[in-house]
Amino acid sequence: MKRLEQFDVFALPVSEIFYDPDFNCRGNFTLQSVEDLSQSIGAGGLQFPVVVQPVEDIETFSHGDFRWRLLAGHRRFRAVTAFLRWSEIPAMIRRGLSDRQARMLNFTENLERKDLNPVEEAHAMVRLFPEGTPIREAAQELKRDRRWVHARLRILKLPDEVQLKVAAGTLSLVDVEILSRFTTPEEQIKAAHEIALAKRRGRRPSEGKLSRRFRYRKTKAQINKMIAKMMNHGIAGLTTRSLAWAAGYISDDELDEEIRKVAAGTGASFPVTEDR
């Protein structure tokens, strides 16, 4: 049995850990947003350790006498320090990481735990990958489909007012795809309002001059292409989700995520860079 030292967990004093909200890809958050998490940890314990790196691995560090920088687990750290008043926290130490590797770890850890909303994912992605980075390269490094990357870039082209609705969950990635068909910010804001209003009323937007662009259902060609891809990779058992995708209730990358999970469970290969 081989010991994997990079996964050793230690009880580290919280006073020695530098908490940097600007490093976290989620940005800052309120204490109230982690109060429920603190109650869960208090009742059942901390299920996953935080991740830190030694400050001597950081090229320039001028934040006092801390020994470690927090890389992942910012919400957990705030929950146990602000509410539970722990003096120590279980932490995994990662040594020898460059700043980019450390930021990539922070981003991917949040992605896998589904702690980010699509807008946070989009902003974190563009911080990691400078302008001009090929979509294929970003998708491969993040182990996501290229459509996943395209969908996040599409969000950032929308007005701030619309992005807030996406972050709040009022608008889905399917809605974002629809909104990208409008050419001006004014049209996008108006269309976003119409979509949100229609959802509150339990219907799809179907009235007004903008309605011709509200096409949610997939075409026969798109459906046949998806069926062929699923068959080629031996994917079965996603009938309900596939129907939801065909009707436009879930986005392309959301269905891809479901397919990826099934493929991982069966040992099937599902390429992360395949376009539809």
C-alpha positions as CSV (number, residue, x, y, z in Angstrom):
1,M,0.0,0.0,0.0
2,K,1.6,3.3,-1.2
3,R,1.3,6.4,1.0
4,L,0.2,9.5,-0.9
5,E,1.8,12.3,1.0
6,Q,0.1,15.0,-0.9
7,F,-3.2,13.9,0.6
8,D,-2.1,13.9,4.2
9,V,-4.5,15.8,6.5
10,F,-3.3,17.8,9.5
11,A,-5.1,19.8,12.2
12,L,-3.8,23.3,11.6
13,P,-4.3,26.3,13.9
14,V,-6.8,28.6,12.1
15,S,-4.7,31.6,13.3
16,E,-1.9,30.5,11.0
17,I,-4.0,30.3,7.8
18,F,-4.4,33.3,5.6
19,Y,-7.9,33.8,4.3
20,D,-7.9,35.8,1.0
21,P,-11.4,36.4,-0.4
22,D,-9.8,37.8,-3.6
23,F,-8.0,34.5,-4.2
24,N,-11.2,32.5,-4.0
25,C,-12.9,32.3,-7.4
26,R,-16.3,32.9,-5.8
27,G,-15.1,36.2,-4.5
28,N,-16.4,37.5,-1.1
29,F,-19.6,36.3,0.5
30,T,-21.6,37.3,3.6
31,L,-21.4,35.5,6.9
32,Q,-25.1,34.9,6.8
33,S,-24.6,32.8,3.6
34,V,-22.6,30.2,5.6
35,E,-24.6,30.1,8.8
36,D,-26.6,27.0,7.6
37,L,-23.3,25.4,6.7
38,S,-21.9,26.0,10.2
39,Q,-24.9,24.4,11.7
40,S,-24.5,21.3,9.5
41,I,-20.8,21.1,10.4
42,G,-21.6,21.5,14.1
43,A,-24.1,18.7,13.9
44,G,-22.2,16.2,11.7
45,G,-18.6,17.4,11.7
46,L,-16.5,18.6,8.8
47,Q,-16.9,16.1,5.9
48,F,-14.1,17.5,3.7
49,P,-10.8,19.1,4.9
50,V,-9.8,22.5,3.5
51,V,-6.7,22.8,1.3
52,V,-3.8,25.0,2.0
53,Q,-0.3,25.7,0.7
54,P,2.8,27.0,2.6
55,V,3.3,30.7,2.2
56,E,7.0,30.1,1.2
57,D,5.6,28.6,-2.0
58,I,4.1,32.0,-2.9
59,E,6.3,34.2,-4.9
60,T,5.4,37.4,-3.1
61,F,3.6,37.2,0.2
62,S,3.3,40.2,2.5
63,H,0.3,39.5,4.7
64,G,1.8,39.1,8.2
65,D,3.0,36.0,10.0
66,F,0.8,33.4,8.5
67,R,2.2,30.0,7.6
68,W,-0.4,28.9,5.1
69,R,-2.7,30.3,2.4
70,L,-6.1,28.9,2.1
71,L,-6.6,27.4,-1.4
72,A,-10.0,25.6,-1.2
73,G,-12.8,25.5,1.4
74,H,-13.3,29.2,2.0
75,R,-17.0,28.8,3.0
76,R,-16.1,25.9,5.3
77,F,-13.3,28.0,6.9
78,R,-15.5,30.9,7.5
79,A,-18.2,28.7,8.9
80,V,-16.0,27.1,11.5
81,T,-14.1,30.3,12.4
82,A,-16.9,32.8,12.6
83,F,-19.7,30.7,14.0
84,L,-18.2,27.5,15.6
85,R,-15.0,29.3,16.9
86,W,-12.8,26.3,16.2
87,S,-9.1,26.9,17.0
88,E,-8.0,24.2,14.5
89,I,-9.3,22.9,11.2
90,P,-8.5,19.7,9.3
91,A,-6.4,20.7,6.3
92,M,-4.7,19.1,3.4
93,I,-1.3,20.6,2.5
94,R,-0.3,21.0,-1.1
95,R,3.3,21.9,-1.7
96,G,5.2,23.1,-4.8
97,L,2.2,24.7,-6.6
98,S,2.6,27.7,-8.9
99,D,0.1,30.5,-8.4
100,R,-1.7,29.4,-11.5
101,Q,-1.8,25.8,-10.3
102,A,-3.2,27.0,-7.0
103,R,-5.9,29.1,-8.6
104,M,-6.8,26.2,-10.9
105,L,-7.1,23.9,-7.8
106,N,-9.4,26.5,-6.2
107,F,-11.6,26.7,-9.4
108,T,-11.9,23.0,-10.1
109,E,-12.6,22.1,-6.4
110,N,-15.5,24.5,-6.5
111,L,-16.7,23.2,-9.8
112,E,-16.7,19.6,-8.6
113,R,-18.5,20.5,-5.5
114,K,-21.0,22.6,-7.6
115,D,-20.5,25.6,-5.3
116,L,-20.5,28.1,-8.1
117,N,-23.3,29.6,-10.1
118,P,-22.8,30.0,-13.9
119,V,-21.8,33.7,-13.6
120,E,-19.1,32.9,-11.0
121,E,-17.9,30.0,-13.2
122,A,-17.6,32.4,-16.1
123,H,-15.7,35.1,-14.2
124,A,-13.4,32.5,-12.6
125,M,-12.7,31.0,-16.0
126,V,-11.6,34.2,-17.7
127,R,-9.3,35.0,-14.8
128,L,-7.6,31.6,-15.3
129,F,-7.4,31.8,-19.1
130,P,-6.1,35.0,-20.7
131,E,-7.9,36.5,-23.7
132,G,-7.0,34.6,-26.8
133,T,-6.7,31.2,-25.1
134,P,-8.2,28.6,-27.6
135,I,-11.6,27.2,-26.5
136,R,-10.2,23.6,-27.0
137,E,-7.3,24.3,-24.6
138,A,-9.6,25.7,-21.8
139,A,-12.0,22.8,-22.2
140,Q,-9.3,20.2,-22.0
141,E,-7.7,21.7,-18.9
142,L,-11.0,22.0,-17.2
143,K,-12.2,18.6,-18.4
144,R,-15.3,20.1,-19.7
145,D,-17.0,20.1,-23.2
146,R,-16.3,23.0,-25.4
147,R,-19.9,23.9,-25.3
148,W,-19.5,24.3,-21.5
149,V,-16.8,26.9,-22.1
150,H,-18.9,28.7,-24.9
151,A,-21.9,28.9,-22.6
152,R,-19.9,30.7,-19.8
153,L,-18.3,33.1,-22.3
154,R,-21.8,33.8,-23.7
155,I,-22.9,34.9,-20.2
156,L,-20.2,37.5,-19.9
157,K,-21.5,39.2,-23.1
158,L,-24.8,39.9,-21.5
159,P,-25.6,43.2,-19.7
160,D,-24.9,43.2,-15.9
161,E,-28.6,43.4,-15.2
162,V,-29.2,40.1,-17.1
163,Q,-26.1,38.4,-15.5
164,L,-27.6,39.1,-12.1
165,K,-30.7,37.2,-13.1
166,V,-28.6,34.3,-14.2
167,A,-26.6,34.3,-11.0
168,A,-29.8,34.3,-9.0
169,G,-31.2,31.3,-10.9
170,T,-34.0,33.3,-12.5
171,L,-32.6,32.6,-15.9
172,S,-31.2,29.3,-17.0
173,L,-28.4,28.5,-19.4
174,V,-31.1,27.6,-21.9
175,D,-32.4,31.2,-21.5
176,V,-28.9,32.5,-21.9
177,E,-28.6,30.7,-25.3
178,I,-31.9,32.3,-26.3
179,L,-30.8,35.8,-25.2
180,S,-27.6,35.6,-27.2
181,R,-29.7,35.7,-30.4
182,F,-30.6,39.4,-29.6
183,T,-28.0,41.9,-30.9
184,T,-28.4,44.9,-28.5
185,P,-28.2,45.1,-24.7
186,E,-31.7,46.8,-24.7
187,E,-33.2,43.8,-26.6
188,Q,-31.5,41.4,-24.3
189,I,-32.7,43.1,-21.1
190,K,-36.3,43.3,-22.5
191,A,-36.2,39.6,-23.5
192,A,-34.8,38.6,-20.1
193,H,-37.6,40.4,-18.4
194,E,-40.1,38.7,-20.7
195,I,-38.6,35.3,-20.0
196,A,-38.6,35.9,-16.2
197,L,-42.2,37.1,-16.2
198,A,-43.3,34.1,-18.3
199,K,-41.7,31.8,-15.8
200,R,-43.4,33.4,-12.9
201,R,-46.7,32.8,-14.7
202,G,-45.8,29.2,-15.5
203,R,-45.5,29.5,-19.3
204,R,-43.0,30.1,-22.0
205,P,-42.6,33.6,-23.6
206,S,-44.7,33.6,-26.7
207,E,-46.0,37.1,-27.2
208,G,-44.7,40.3,-28.6
209,K,-42.2,41.2,-31.3
210,L,-39.4,39.3,-29.7
211,S,-41.3,36.0,-29.6
212,R,-40.0,34.7,-33.0
213,R,-36.5,34.2,-31.4
214,F,-37.8,32.3,-28.4
215,R,-37.2,28.8,-29.9
216,Y,-36.5,26.3,-27.1
217,R,-37.3,22.9,-28.6
218,K,-34.5,21.1,-30.4
219,T,-34.7,20.4,-34.1
220,K,-35.1,16.8,-35.4
221,A,-31.5,17.0,-36.7
222,Q,-30.2,18.0,-33.3
223,I,-32.1,15.2,-31.6
224,N,-30.9,12.6,-34.0
225,K,-27.3,13.7,-33.6
226,M,-27.6,13.5,-29.8
227,I,-29.2,10.0,-30.0
228,A,-26.4,8.9,-32.3
229,K,-23.7,10.2,-29.9
230,M,-25.3,8.5,-26.9
231,M,-25.6,5.2,-28.8
232,N,-21.9,5.4,-29.9
233,H,-20.8,5.6,-26.3
234,G,-23.2,3.0,-25.0
235,I,-25.2,5.5,-23.0
236,A,-28.7,4.4,-21.9
237,G,-31.1,5.3,-19.1
238,L,-31.3,9.0,-19.6
239,T,-34.8,9.0,-21.2
240,T,-36.3,11.6,-18.9
241,R,-33.3,14.0,-19.1
242,S,-33.1,13.6,-22.8
243,L,-36.7,14.5,-23.2
244,A,-36.2,17.6,-21.0
245,W,-33.2,18.6,-23.2
246,A,-35.2,18.1,-26.4
247,A,-38.0,20.3,-25.0
248,G,-35.5,22.9,-24.0
249,Y,-35.9,22.6,-20.2
250,I,-32.2,21.8,-19.7
251,S,-29.2,23.1,-21.7
252,D,-26.8,21.2,-23.9
253,D,-24.0,21.3,-21.3
254,E,-26.4,20.2,-18.5
255,L,-27.3,17.1,-20.6
256,D,-23.6,16.6,-21.3
257,E,-22.9,16.6,-17.6
258,E,-25.5,13.8,-17.1
259,I,-24.0,11.8,-20.0
260,R,-20.5,12.2,-18.5
261,K,-21.7,10.9,-15.2
262,V,-23.2,7.8,-16.8
263,A,-20.2,7.2,-19.0
264,A,-17.9,7.4,-15.9
265,G,-20.0,4.9,-14.1
266,T,-20.0,2.4,-17.0
267,G,-16.4,2.9,-18.0
268,A,-17.5,4.3,-21.3
269,S,-15.4,7.0,-23.0
270,F,-17.0,10.4,-23.5
271,P,-14.7,13.1,-25.0
272,V,-14.8,16.4,-23.3
273,T,-13.9,18.4,-26.4
274,E,-16.5,17.0,-28.8
275,D,-18.8,19.6,-30.4
276,R,-22.4,19.0,-31.3
